[in-house]
Amino acid sequence: MKKTQVRSRYGEKASEKVGKALHEMKRGELKSGGSGKIVTNRKQAIAIGLSEAREAGGKVPRQKAR
């Protein structure tokens, strides 16, 4: 029987950046890039963390086209 190798979708840097963004959101320190408002949405905080990881050269899949 063939064994398939499973690779992770996100790298270690992505995990660190997302975790940091979520902690900042919980403390009320995370601000959105466009308007500068404080982020309260969990999904938005994750998106900001992934974006920072992309900029830092981490292993993150590319964004879906809108």
Rosetta constraint file for C-alpha pairs under 8 A:
AtomPair CA 9 CA 59 HARMONIC 7.64 0.50
AtomPair CA 9 CA 60 HARMONIC 6.92 0.50
AtomPair CA 9 CA 61 HARMONIC 7.03 0.50
AtomPair CA 10 CA 14 HARMONIC 6.12 0.50
AtomPair CA 10 CA 15 HARMONIC 7.24 0.50
AtomPair CA 10 CA 59 HARMONIC 5.52 0.50
AtomPair CA 10 CA 60 HARMONIC 5.14 0.50
AtomPair CA 10 CA 61 HARMONIC 7.23 0.50
AtomPair CA 11 CA 15 HARMONIC 6.65 0.50
AtomPair CA 11 CA 58 HARMONIC 6.24 0.50
AtomPair CA 11 CA 59 HARMONIC 4.67 0.50
AtomPair CA 11 CA 60 HARMONIC 6.61 0.50
AtomPair CA 12 CA 16 HARMONIC 6.38 0.50
AtomPair CA 12 CA 58 HARMONIC 7.63 0.50
AtomPair CA 12 CA 59 HARMONIC 7.77 0.50
AtomPair CA 13 CA 17 HARMONIC 6.18 0.50
AtomPair CA 13 CA 53 HARMONIC 6.21 0.50
AtomPair CA 13 CA 58 HARMONIC 5.43 0.50
AtomPair CA 13 CA 59 HARMONIC 7.32 0.50
AtomPair CA 14 CA 18 HARMONIC 6.09 0.50
AtomPair CA 14 CA 49 HARMONIC 7.15 0.50
AtomPair CA 14 CA 50 HARMONIC 5.93 0.50
AtomPair CA 14 CA 53 HARMONIC 4.99 0.50
AtomPair CA 14 CA 54 HARMONIC 7.75 0.50
AtomPair CA 14 CA 58 HARMONIC 5.99 0.50
AtomPair CA 14 CA 59 HARMONIC 6.80 0.50
AtomPair CA 14 CA 60 HARMONIC 6.68 0.50
AtomPair CA 15 CA 19 HARMONIC 6.08 0.50
AtomPair CA 16 CA 20 HARMONIC 6.12 0.50
AtomPair CA 17 CA 21 HARMONIC 6.15 0.50
AtomPair CA 17 CA 49 HARMONIC 4.93 0.50
AtomPair CA 17 CA 50 HARMONIC 6.80 0.50
AtomPair CA 17 CA 52 HARMONIC 6.69 0.50
AtomPair CA 17 CA 53 HARMONIC 5.95 0.50
AtomPair CA 18 CA 22 HARMONIC 6.18 0.50
AtomPair CA 18 CA 45 HARMONIC 7.41 0.50
AtomPair CA 18 CA 46 HARMONIC 5.44 0.50
AtomPair CA 18 CA 47 HARMONIC 7.91 0.50
AtomPair CA 18 CA 48 HARMONIC 7.51 0.50
AtomPair CA 18 CA 49 HARMONIC 4.10 0.50
AtomPair CA 18 CA 50 HARMONIC 6.12 0.50
AtomPair CA 18 CA 53 HARMONIC 7.97 0.50
AtomPair CA 19 CA 23 HARMONIC 6.27 0.50
AtomPair CA 19 CA 49 HARMONIC 7.51 0.50
AtomPair CA 20 CA 24 HARMONIC 6.22 0.50
AtomPair CA 20 CA 49 HARMONIC 7.40 0.50
AtomPair CA 21 CA 25 HARMONIC 6.15 0.50
AtomPair CA 21 CA 30 HARMONIC 6.78 0.50
AtomPair CA 21 CA 45 HARMONIC 5.81 0.50
AtomPair CA 21 CA 46 HARMONIC 6.85 0.50
AtomPair CA 21 CA 48 HARMONIC 7.02 0.50
AtomPair CA 21 CA 49 HARMONIC 5.39 0.50
AtomPair CA 22 CA 26 HARMONIC 6.25 0.50
AtomPair CA 22 CA 42 HARMONIC 7.20 0.50
AtomPair CA 22 CA 45 HARMONIC 5.85 0.50
AtomPair CA 22 CA 46 HARMONIC 6.86 0.50
AtomPair CA 22 CA 49 HARMONIC 7.95 0.50
AtomPair CA 23 CA 27 HARMONIC 6.34 0.50
AtomPair CA 24 CA 28 HARMONIC 6.11 0.50
AtomPair CA 24 CA 29 HARMONIC 5.02 0.50
AtomPair CA 24 CA 30 HARMONIC 5.06 0.50
AtomPair CA 25 CA 29 HARMONIC 5.82 0.50
AtomPair CA 25 CA 30 HARMONIC 4.85 0.50
AtomPair CA 25 CA 38 HARMONIC 7.88 0.50
AtomPair CA 25 CA 39 HARMONIC 6.22 0.50
AtomPair CA 25 CA 40 HARMONIC 6.50 0.50
AtomPair CA 25 CA 42 HARMONIC 7.86 0.50
AtomPair CA 25 CA 45 HARMONIC 6.69 0.50
AtomPair CA 28 CA 38 HARMONIC 6.61 0.50
AtomPair CA 28 CA 39 HARMONIC 7.41 0.50
AtomPair CA 28 CA 40 HARMONIC 7.77 0.50
AtomPair CA 29 CA 38 HARMONIC 6.86 0.50
AtomPair CA 30 CA 38 HARMONIC 5.76 0.50
AtomPair CA 30 CA 39 HARMONIC 5.70 0.50
AtomPair CA 30 CA 45 HARMONIC 7.70 0.50
AtomPair CA 31 CA 36 HARMONIC 5.27 0.50
AtomPair CA 31 CA 37 HARMONIC 5.31 0.50
AtomPair CA 31 CA 38 HARMONIC 4.35 0.50
AtomPair CA 31 CA 39 HARMONIC 5.38 0.50
AtomPair CA 32 CA 36 HARMONIC 4.91 0.50
AtomPair CA 32 CA 37 HARMONIC 5.64 0.50
AtomPair CA 32 CA 38 HARMONIC 6.41 0.50
AtomPair CA 32 CA 39 HARMONIC 6.11 0.50
AtomPair CA 32 CA 48 HARMONIC 7.84 0.50
AtomPair CA 39 CA 44 HARMONIC 7.11 0.50
AtomPair CA 39 CA 45 HARMONIC 6.78 0.50
AtomPair CA 40 CA 44 HARMONIC 7.87 0.50
AtomPair CA 40 CA 45 HARMONIC 7.79 0.50
AtomPair CA 41 CA 45 HARMONIC 6.41 0.50
AtomPair CA 42 CA 46 HARMONIC 6.35 0.50
AtomPair CA 43 CA 47 HARMONIC 6.23 0.50
AtomPair CA 44 CA 48 HARMONIC 6.24 0.50
AtomPair CA 45 CA 49 HARMONIC 6.28 0.50
AtomPair CA 46 CA 50 HARMONIC 6.21 0.50
AtomPair CA 47 CA 51 HARMONIC 6.12 0.50
AtomPair CA 48 CA 52 HARMONIC 6.25 0.50
AtomPair CA 49 CA 53 HARMONIC 6.24 0.50
AtomPair CA 50 CA 54 HARMONIC 6.19 0.50
AtomPair CA 50 CA 60 HARMONIC 7.11 0.50
AtomPair CA 51 CA 55 HARMONIC 6.37 0.50
AtomPair CA 52 CA 56 HARMONIC 6.22 0.50
AtomPair CA 53 CA 57 HARMONIC 6.29 0.50
AtomPair CA 53 CA 58 HARMONIC 5.15 0.50
AtomPair CA 53 CA 59 HARMONIC 7.70 0.50
AtomPair CA 53 CA 60 HARMONIC 7.20 0.50
AtomPair CA 54 CA 58 HARMONIC 5.43 0.50
AtomPair CA 54 CA 59 HARMONIC 7.22 0.50
AtomPair CA 54 CA 60 HARMONIC 6.18 0.50
